[in-house]
Amino acid sequence: MASTNIIRKVGDWSKAGKITRNLKGDIFQELTIVLRQIGSEAEKDMKLWIRDQRGKSAPGKFRWAPLTDATIKRKGKRNKTLIDSSSMLQSITSTVMFPNVFVGIKRGVKNKKGDDLVPIAAVHEFGSQARNIPARPFVRPILVLIENKIANNLIGRRLLAFIRKKYSF
């Protein structure tokens, strides 16, 4: 007696087909949205880092050196590190160029004196030995924060939540 293997379909095959037909486009579309969300989170975190002066108490290489007495005198009452006006805070932005997210100071923005903010931000981020300005990083600590979120599967969790919501399972 010969045995015949019979394959039986189990479950909702129309739903499975719908998911697999649209999955590539859905993942691309949702991943773009997730990347925009990551950029927005990084913008917010960077602004908070500066506004709340988190670099003053940051650990290790991200800790800001205190302002010199001359800088404090020049700044007067507004003696917050990295803040002379709100120009730099307002110019923090992000953009997605799939599959990358770029976060930082928007090119072409100038402060009230007419100085381009990008080179000023770079000097603050990395310091300048020639000008005796210590590094006061505000980009690199945020990159570490975002890398940690991604390492904890932020993107995977968001994509899975999207697929579950869209296909109701």
C-alpha positions as CSV (number, residue, x, y, z in Angstrom):
1,M,0.0,0.0,0.0
2,A,1.6,3.3,-1.1
3,S,1.2,6.3,1.2
4,T,0.3,9.6,-0.3
5,N,1.6,12.8,1.3
6,I,-1.2,15.3,1.4
7,I,-0.4,19.0,2.0
8,R,-3.2,20.8,3.8
9,K,-3.4,24.6,4.0
10,V,-4.1,25.9,7.4
11,G,-5.0,29.4,8.4
12,D,-6.0,32.5,6.4
13,W,-4.1,32.2,3.2
14,S,-5.7,35.2,1.6
15,K,-4.3,37.3,4.5
16,A,-0.8,35.7,4.1
17,G,-0.9,36.4,0.4
18,K,-1.9,40.0,1.0
19,I,1.0,40.5,3.5
20,T,3.7,38.9,1.3
21,R,2.5,40.8,-1.9
22,N,2.7,44.2,-0.1
23,L,5.5,43.6,2.4
24,K,8.4,45.0,0.5
25,G,6.7,48.3,-0.2
26,D,5.2,48.4,3.3
27,I,8.5,47.9,5.0
28,F,10.2,50.6,2.8
29,Q,7.4,53.1,3.5
30,E,7.3,52.4,7.2
31,L,11.1,52.3,7.5
32,T,11.2,55.8,6.0
33,I,8.6,56.9,8.6
34,V,10.7,55.3,11.4
35,L,13.8,57.0,10.2
36,R,12.0,60.4,10.3
37,Q,10.9,59.6,13.8
38,I,14.5,58.8,14.8
39,G,15.6,62.1,13.3
40,S,12.9,64.0,15.2
41,E,13.9,62.2,18.5
42,A,17.6,63.0,17.9
43,E,16.7,66.7,17.2
44,K,14.7,66.9,20.4
45,D,17.4,65.1,22.4
46,M,20.1,67.4,21.0
47,K,18.1,70.5,21.9
48,L,17.5,69.2,25.4
49,W,21.2,68.4,25.8
50,I,22.0,72.1,25.0
51,R,19.0,73.8,26.7
52,D,19.3,71.7,29.9
53,Q,23.1,72.0,29.9
54,R,23.5,68.2,30.2
55,G,27.1,68.4,29.0
56,K,28.0,70.0,32.3
57,S,27.4,66.7,34.1
58,A,28.0,64.2,31.3
59,P,30.4,61.4,31.9
60,G,33.8,61.1,30.3
61,K,34.6,62.6,26.9
62,F,31.2,64.3,26.6
63,R,31.6,66.5,29.7
64,W,31.9,70.1,28.9
65,A,34.7,72.3,30.3
66,P,33.4,75.2,32.4
67,L,33.2,78.6,30.8
68,T,36.1,80.9,31.5
69,D,35.6,84.0,33.6
70,A,36.1,86.1,30.5
71,T,33.3,84.3,28.6
72,I,31.0,84.5,31.6
73,K,31.7,88.3,31.8
74,R,31.1,88.7,28.1
75,K,27.8,86.7,28.2
76,G,26.5,88.4,31.3
77,K,23.2,87.0,32.7
78,R,22.9,84.6,29.7
79,N,26.0,82.6,30.5
80,K,24.7,79.2,29.4
81,T,27.2,77.1,27.6
82,L,26.6,76.9,23.8
83,I,23.8,79.5,24.0
84,D,24.5,83.1,22.9
85,S,21.1,83.4,21.2
86,S,18.5,80.8,20.2
87,S,19.9,80.7,16.6
88,M,21.8,77.4,17.0
89,L,19.0,75.7,18.9
90,Q,16.5,76.7,16.3
91,S,18.7,75.5,13.4
92,I,19.0,71.9,14.7
93,T,17.3,69.8,12.1
94,S,17.2,66.3,10.6
95,T,16.6,64.9,7.1
96,V,16.2,61.4,5.8
97,M,18.0,60.3,2.6
98,F,17.1,56.7,2.7
99,P,18.6,54.6,4.3
100,N,20.4,57.4,6.3
101,V,19.3,60.0,8.8
102,F,21.3,63.2,9.1
103,V,21.0,65.3,12.2
104,G,22.7,68.6,13.0
105,I,22.9,72.3,12.3
106,K,21.1,73.4,9.1
107,R,23.5,74.7,6.5
108,G,23.3,78.4,5.6
109,V,21.8,79.5,8.9
110,K,23.5,82.6,10.4
111,N,23.5,84.1,13.9
112,K,22.5,87.7,14.5
113,K,26.1,88.8,13.8
114,G,25.9,87.2,10.3
115,D,28.3,84.3,11.2
116,D,27.6,80.9,9.6
117,L,26.5,78.5,12.4
118,V,27.9,75.3,10.9
119,P,31.6,76.1,11.5
120,I,30.8,77.5,15.0
121,A,29.0,74.3,15.9
122,A,32.0,72.3,14.6
123,V,34.4,74.3,16.8
124,H,32.2,73.7,19.8
125,E,31.7,70.0,19.0
126,F,35.4,69.3,18.6
127,G,37.2,72.3,20.2
128,S,39.9,74.4,18.7
129,Q,43.4,74.3,20.1
130,A,44.4,77.3,18.0
131,R,41.6,79.4,19.6
132,N,41.9,77.8,23.1
133,I,38.3,76.5,22.9
134,P,37.7,73.2,24.6
135,A,35.4,70.6,23.0
136,R,31.8,70.8,24.2
137,P,30.1,68.0,22.3
138,F,26.4,68.0,21.7
139,V,26.2,65.9,18.5
140,R,28.2,62.9,19.5
141,P,26.4,62.1,22.8
142,I,23.1,62.1,20.9
143,L,24.5,59.8,18.3
144,V,25.5,57.4,21.1
145,L,22.0,57.7,22.6
146,I,20.3,57.0,19.2
147,E,22.7,54.1,18.5
148,N,21.7,52.6,21.8
149,K,18.0,52.9,21.0
150,I,18.6,51.2,17.6
151,A,20.7,48.5,19.2
152,N,17.8,47.8,21.5
153,N,15.8,47.0,18.3
154,L,13.8,50.2,18.1
155,I,13.4,49.8,14.3
156,G,12.4,46.2,14.5
157,R,9.8,46.8,17.2
158,R,8.3,49.7,15.3
159,L,8.2,47.7,12.0
160,L,6.5,44.8,13.8
161,A,4.0,47.1,15.4
162,F,3.2,48.6,12.0
163,I,2.7,45.2,10.4
164,R,0.5,44.0,13.3
165,K,-1.6,47.1,13.1
166,K,-2.0,47.1,9.4
167,Y,-2.8,43.5,9.1
168,S,-4.6,43.1,12.4
169,F,-2.7,40.2,14.0
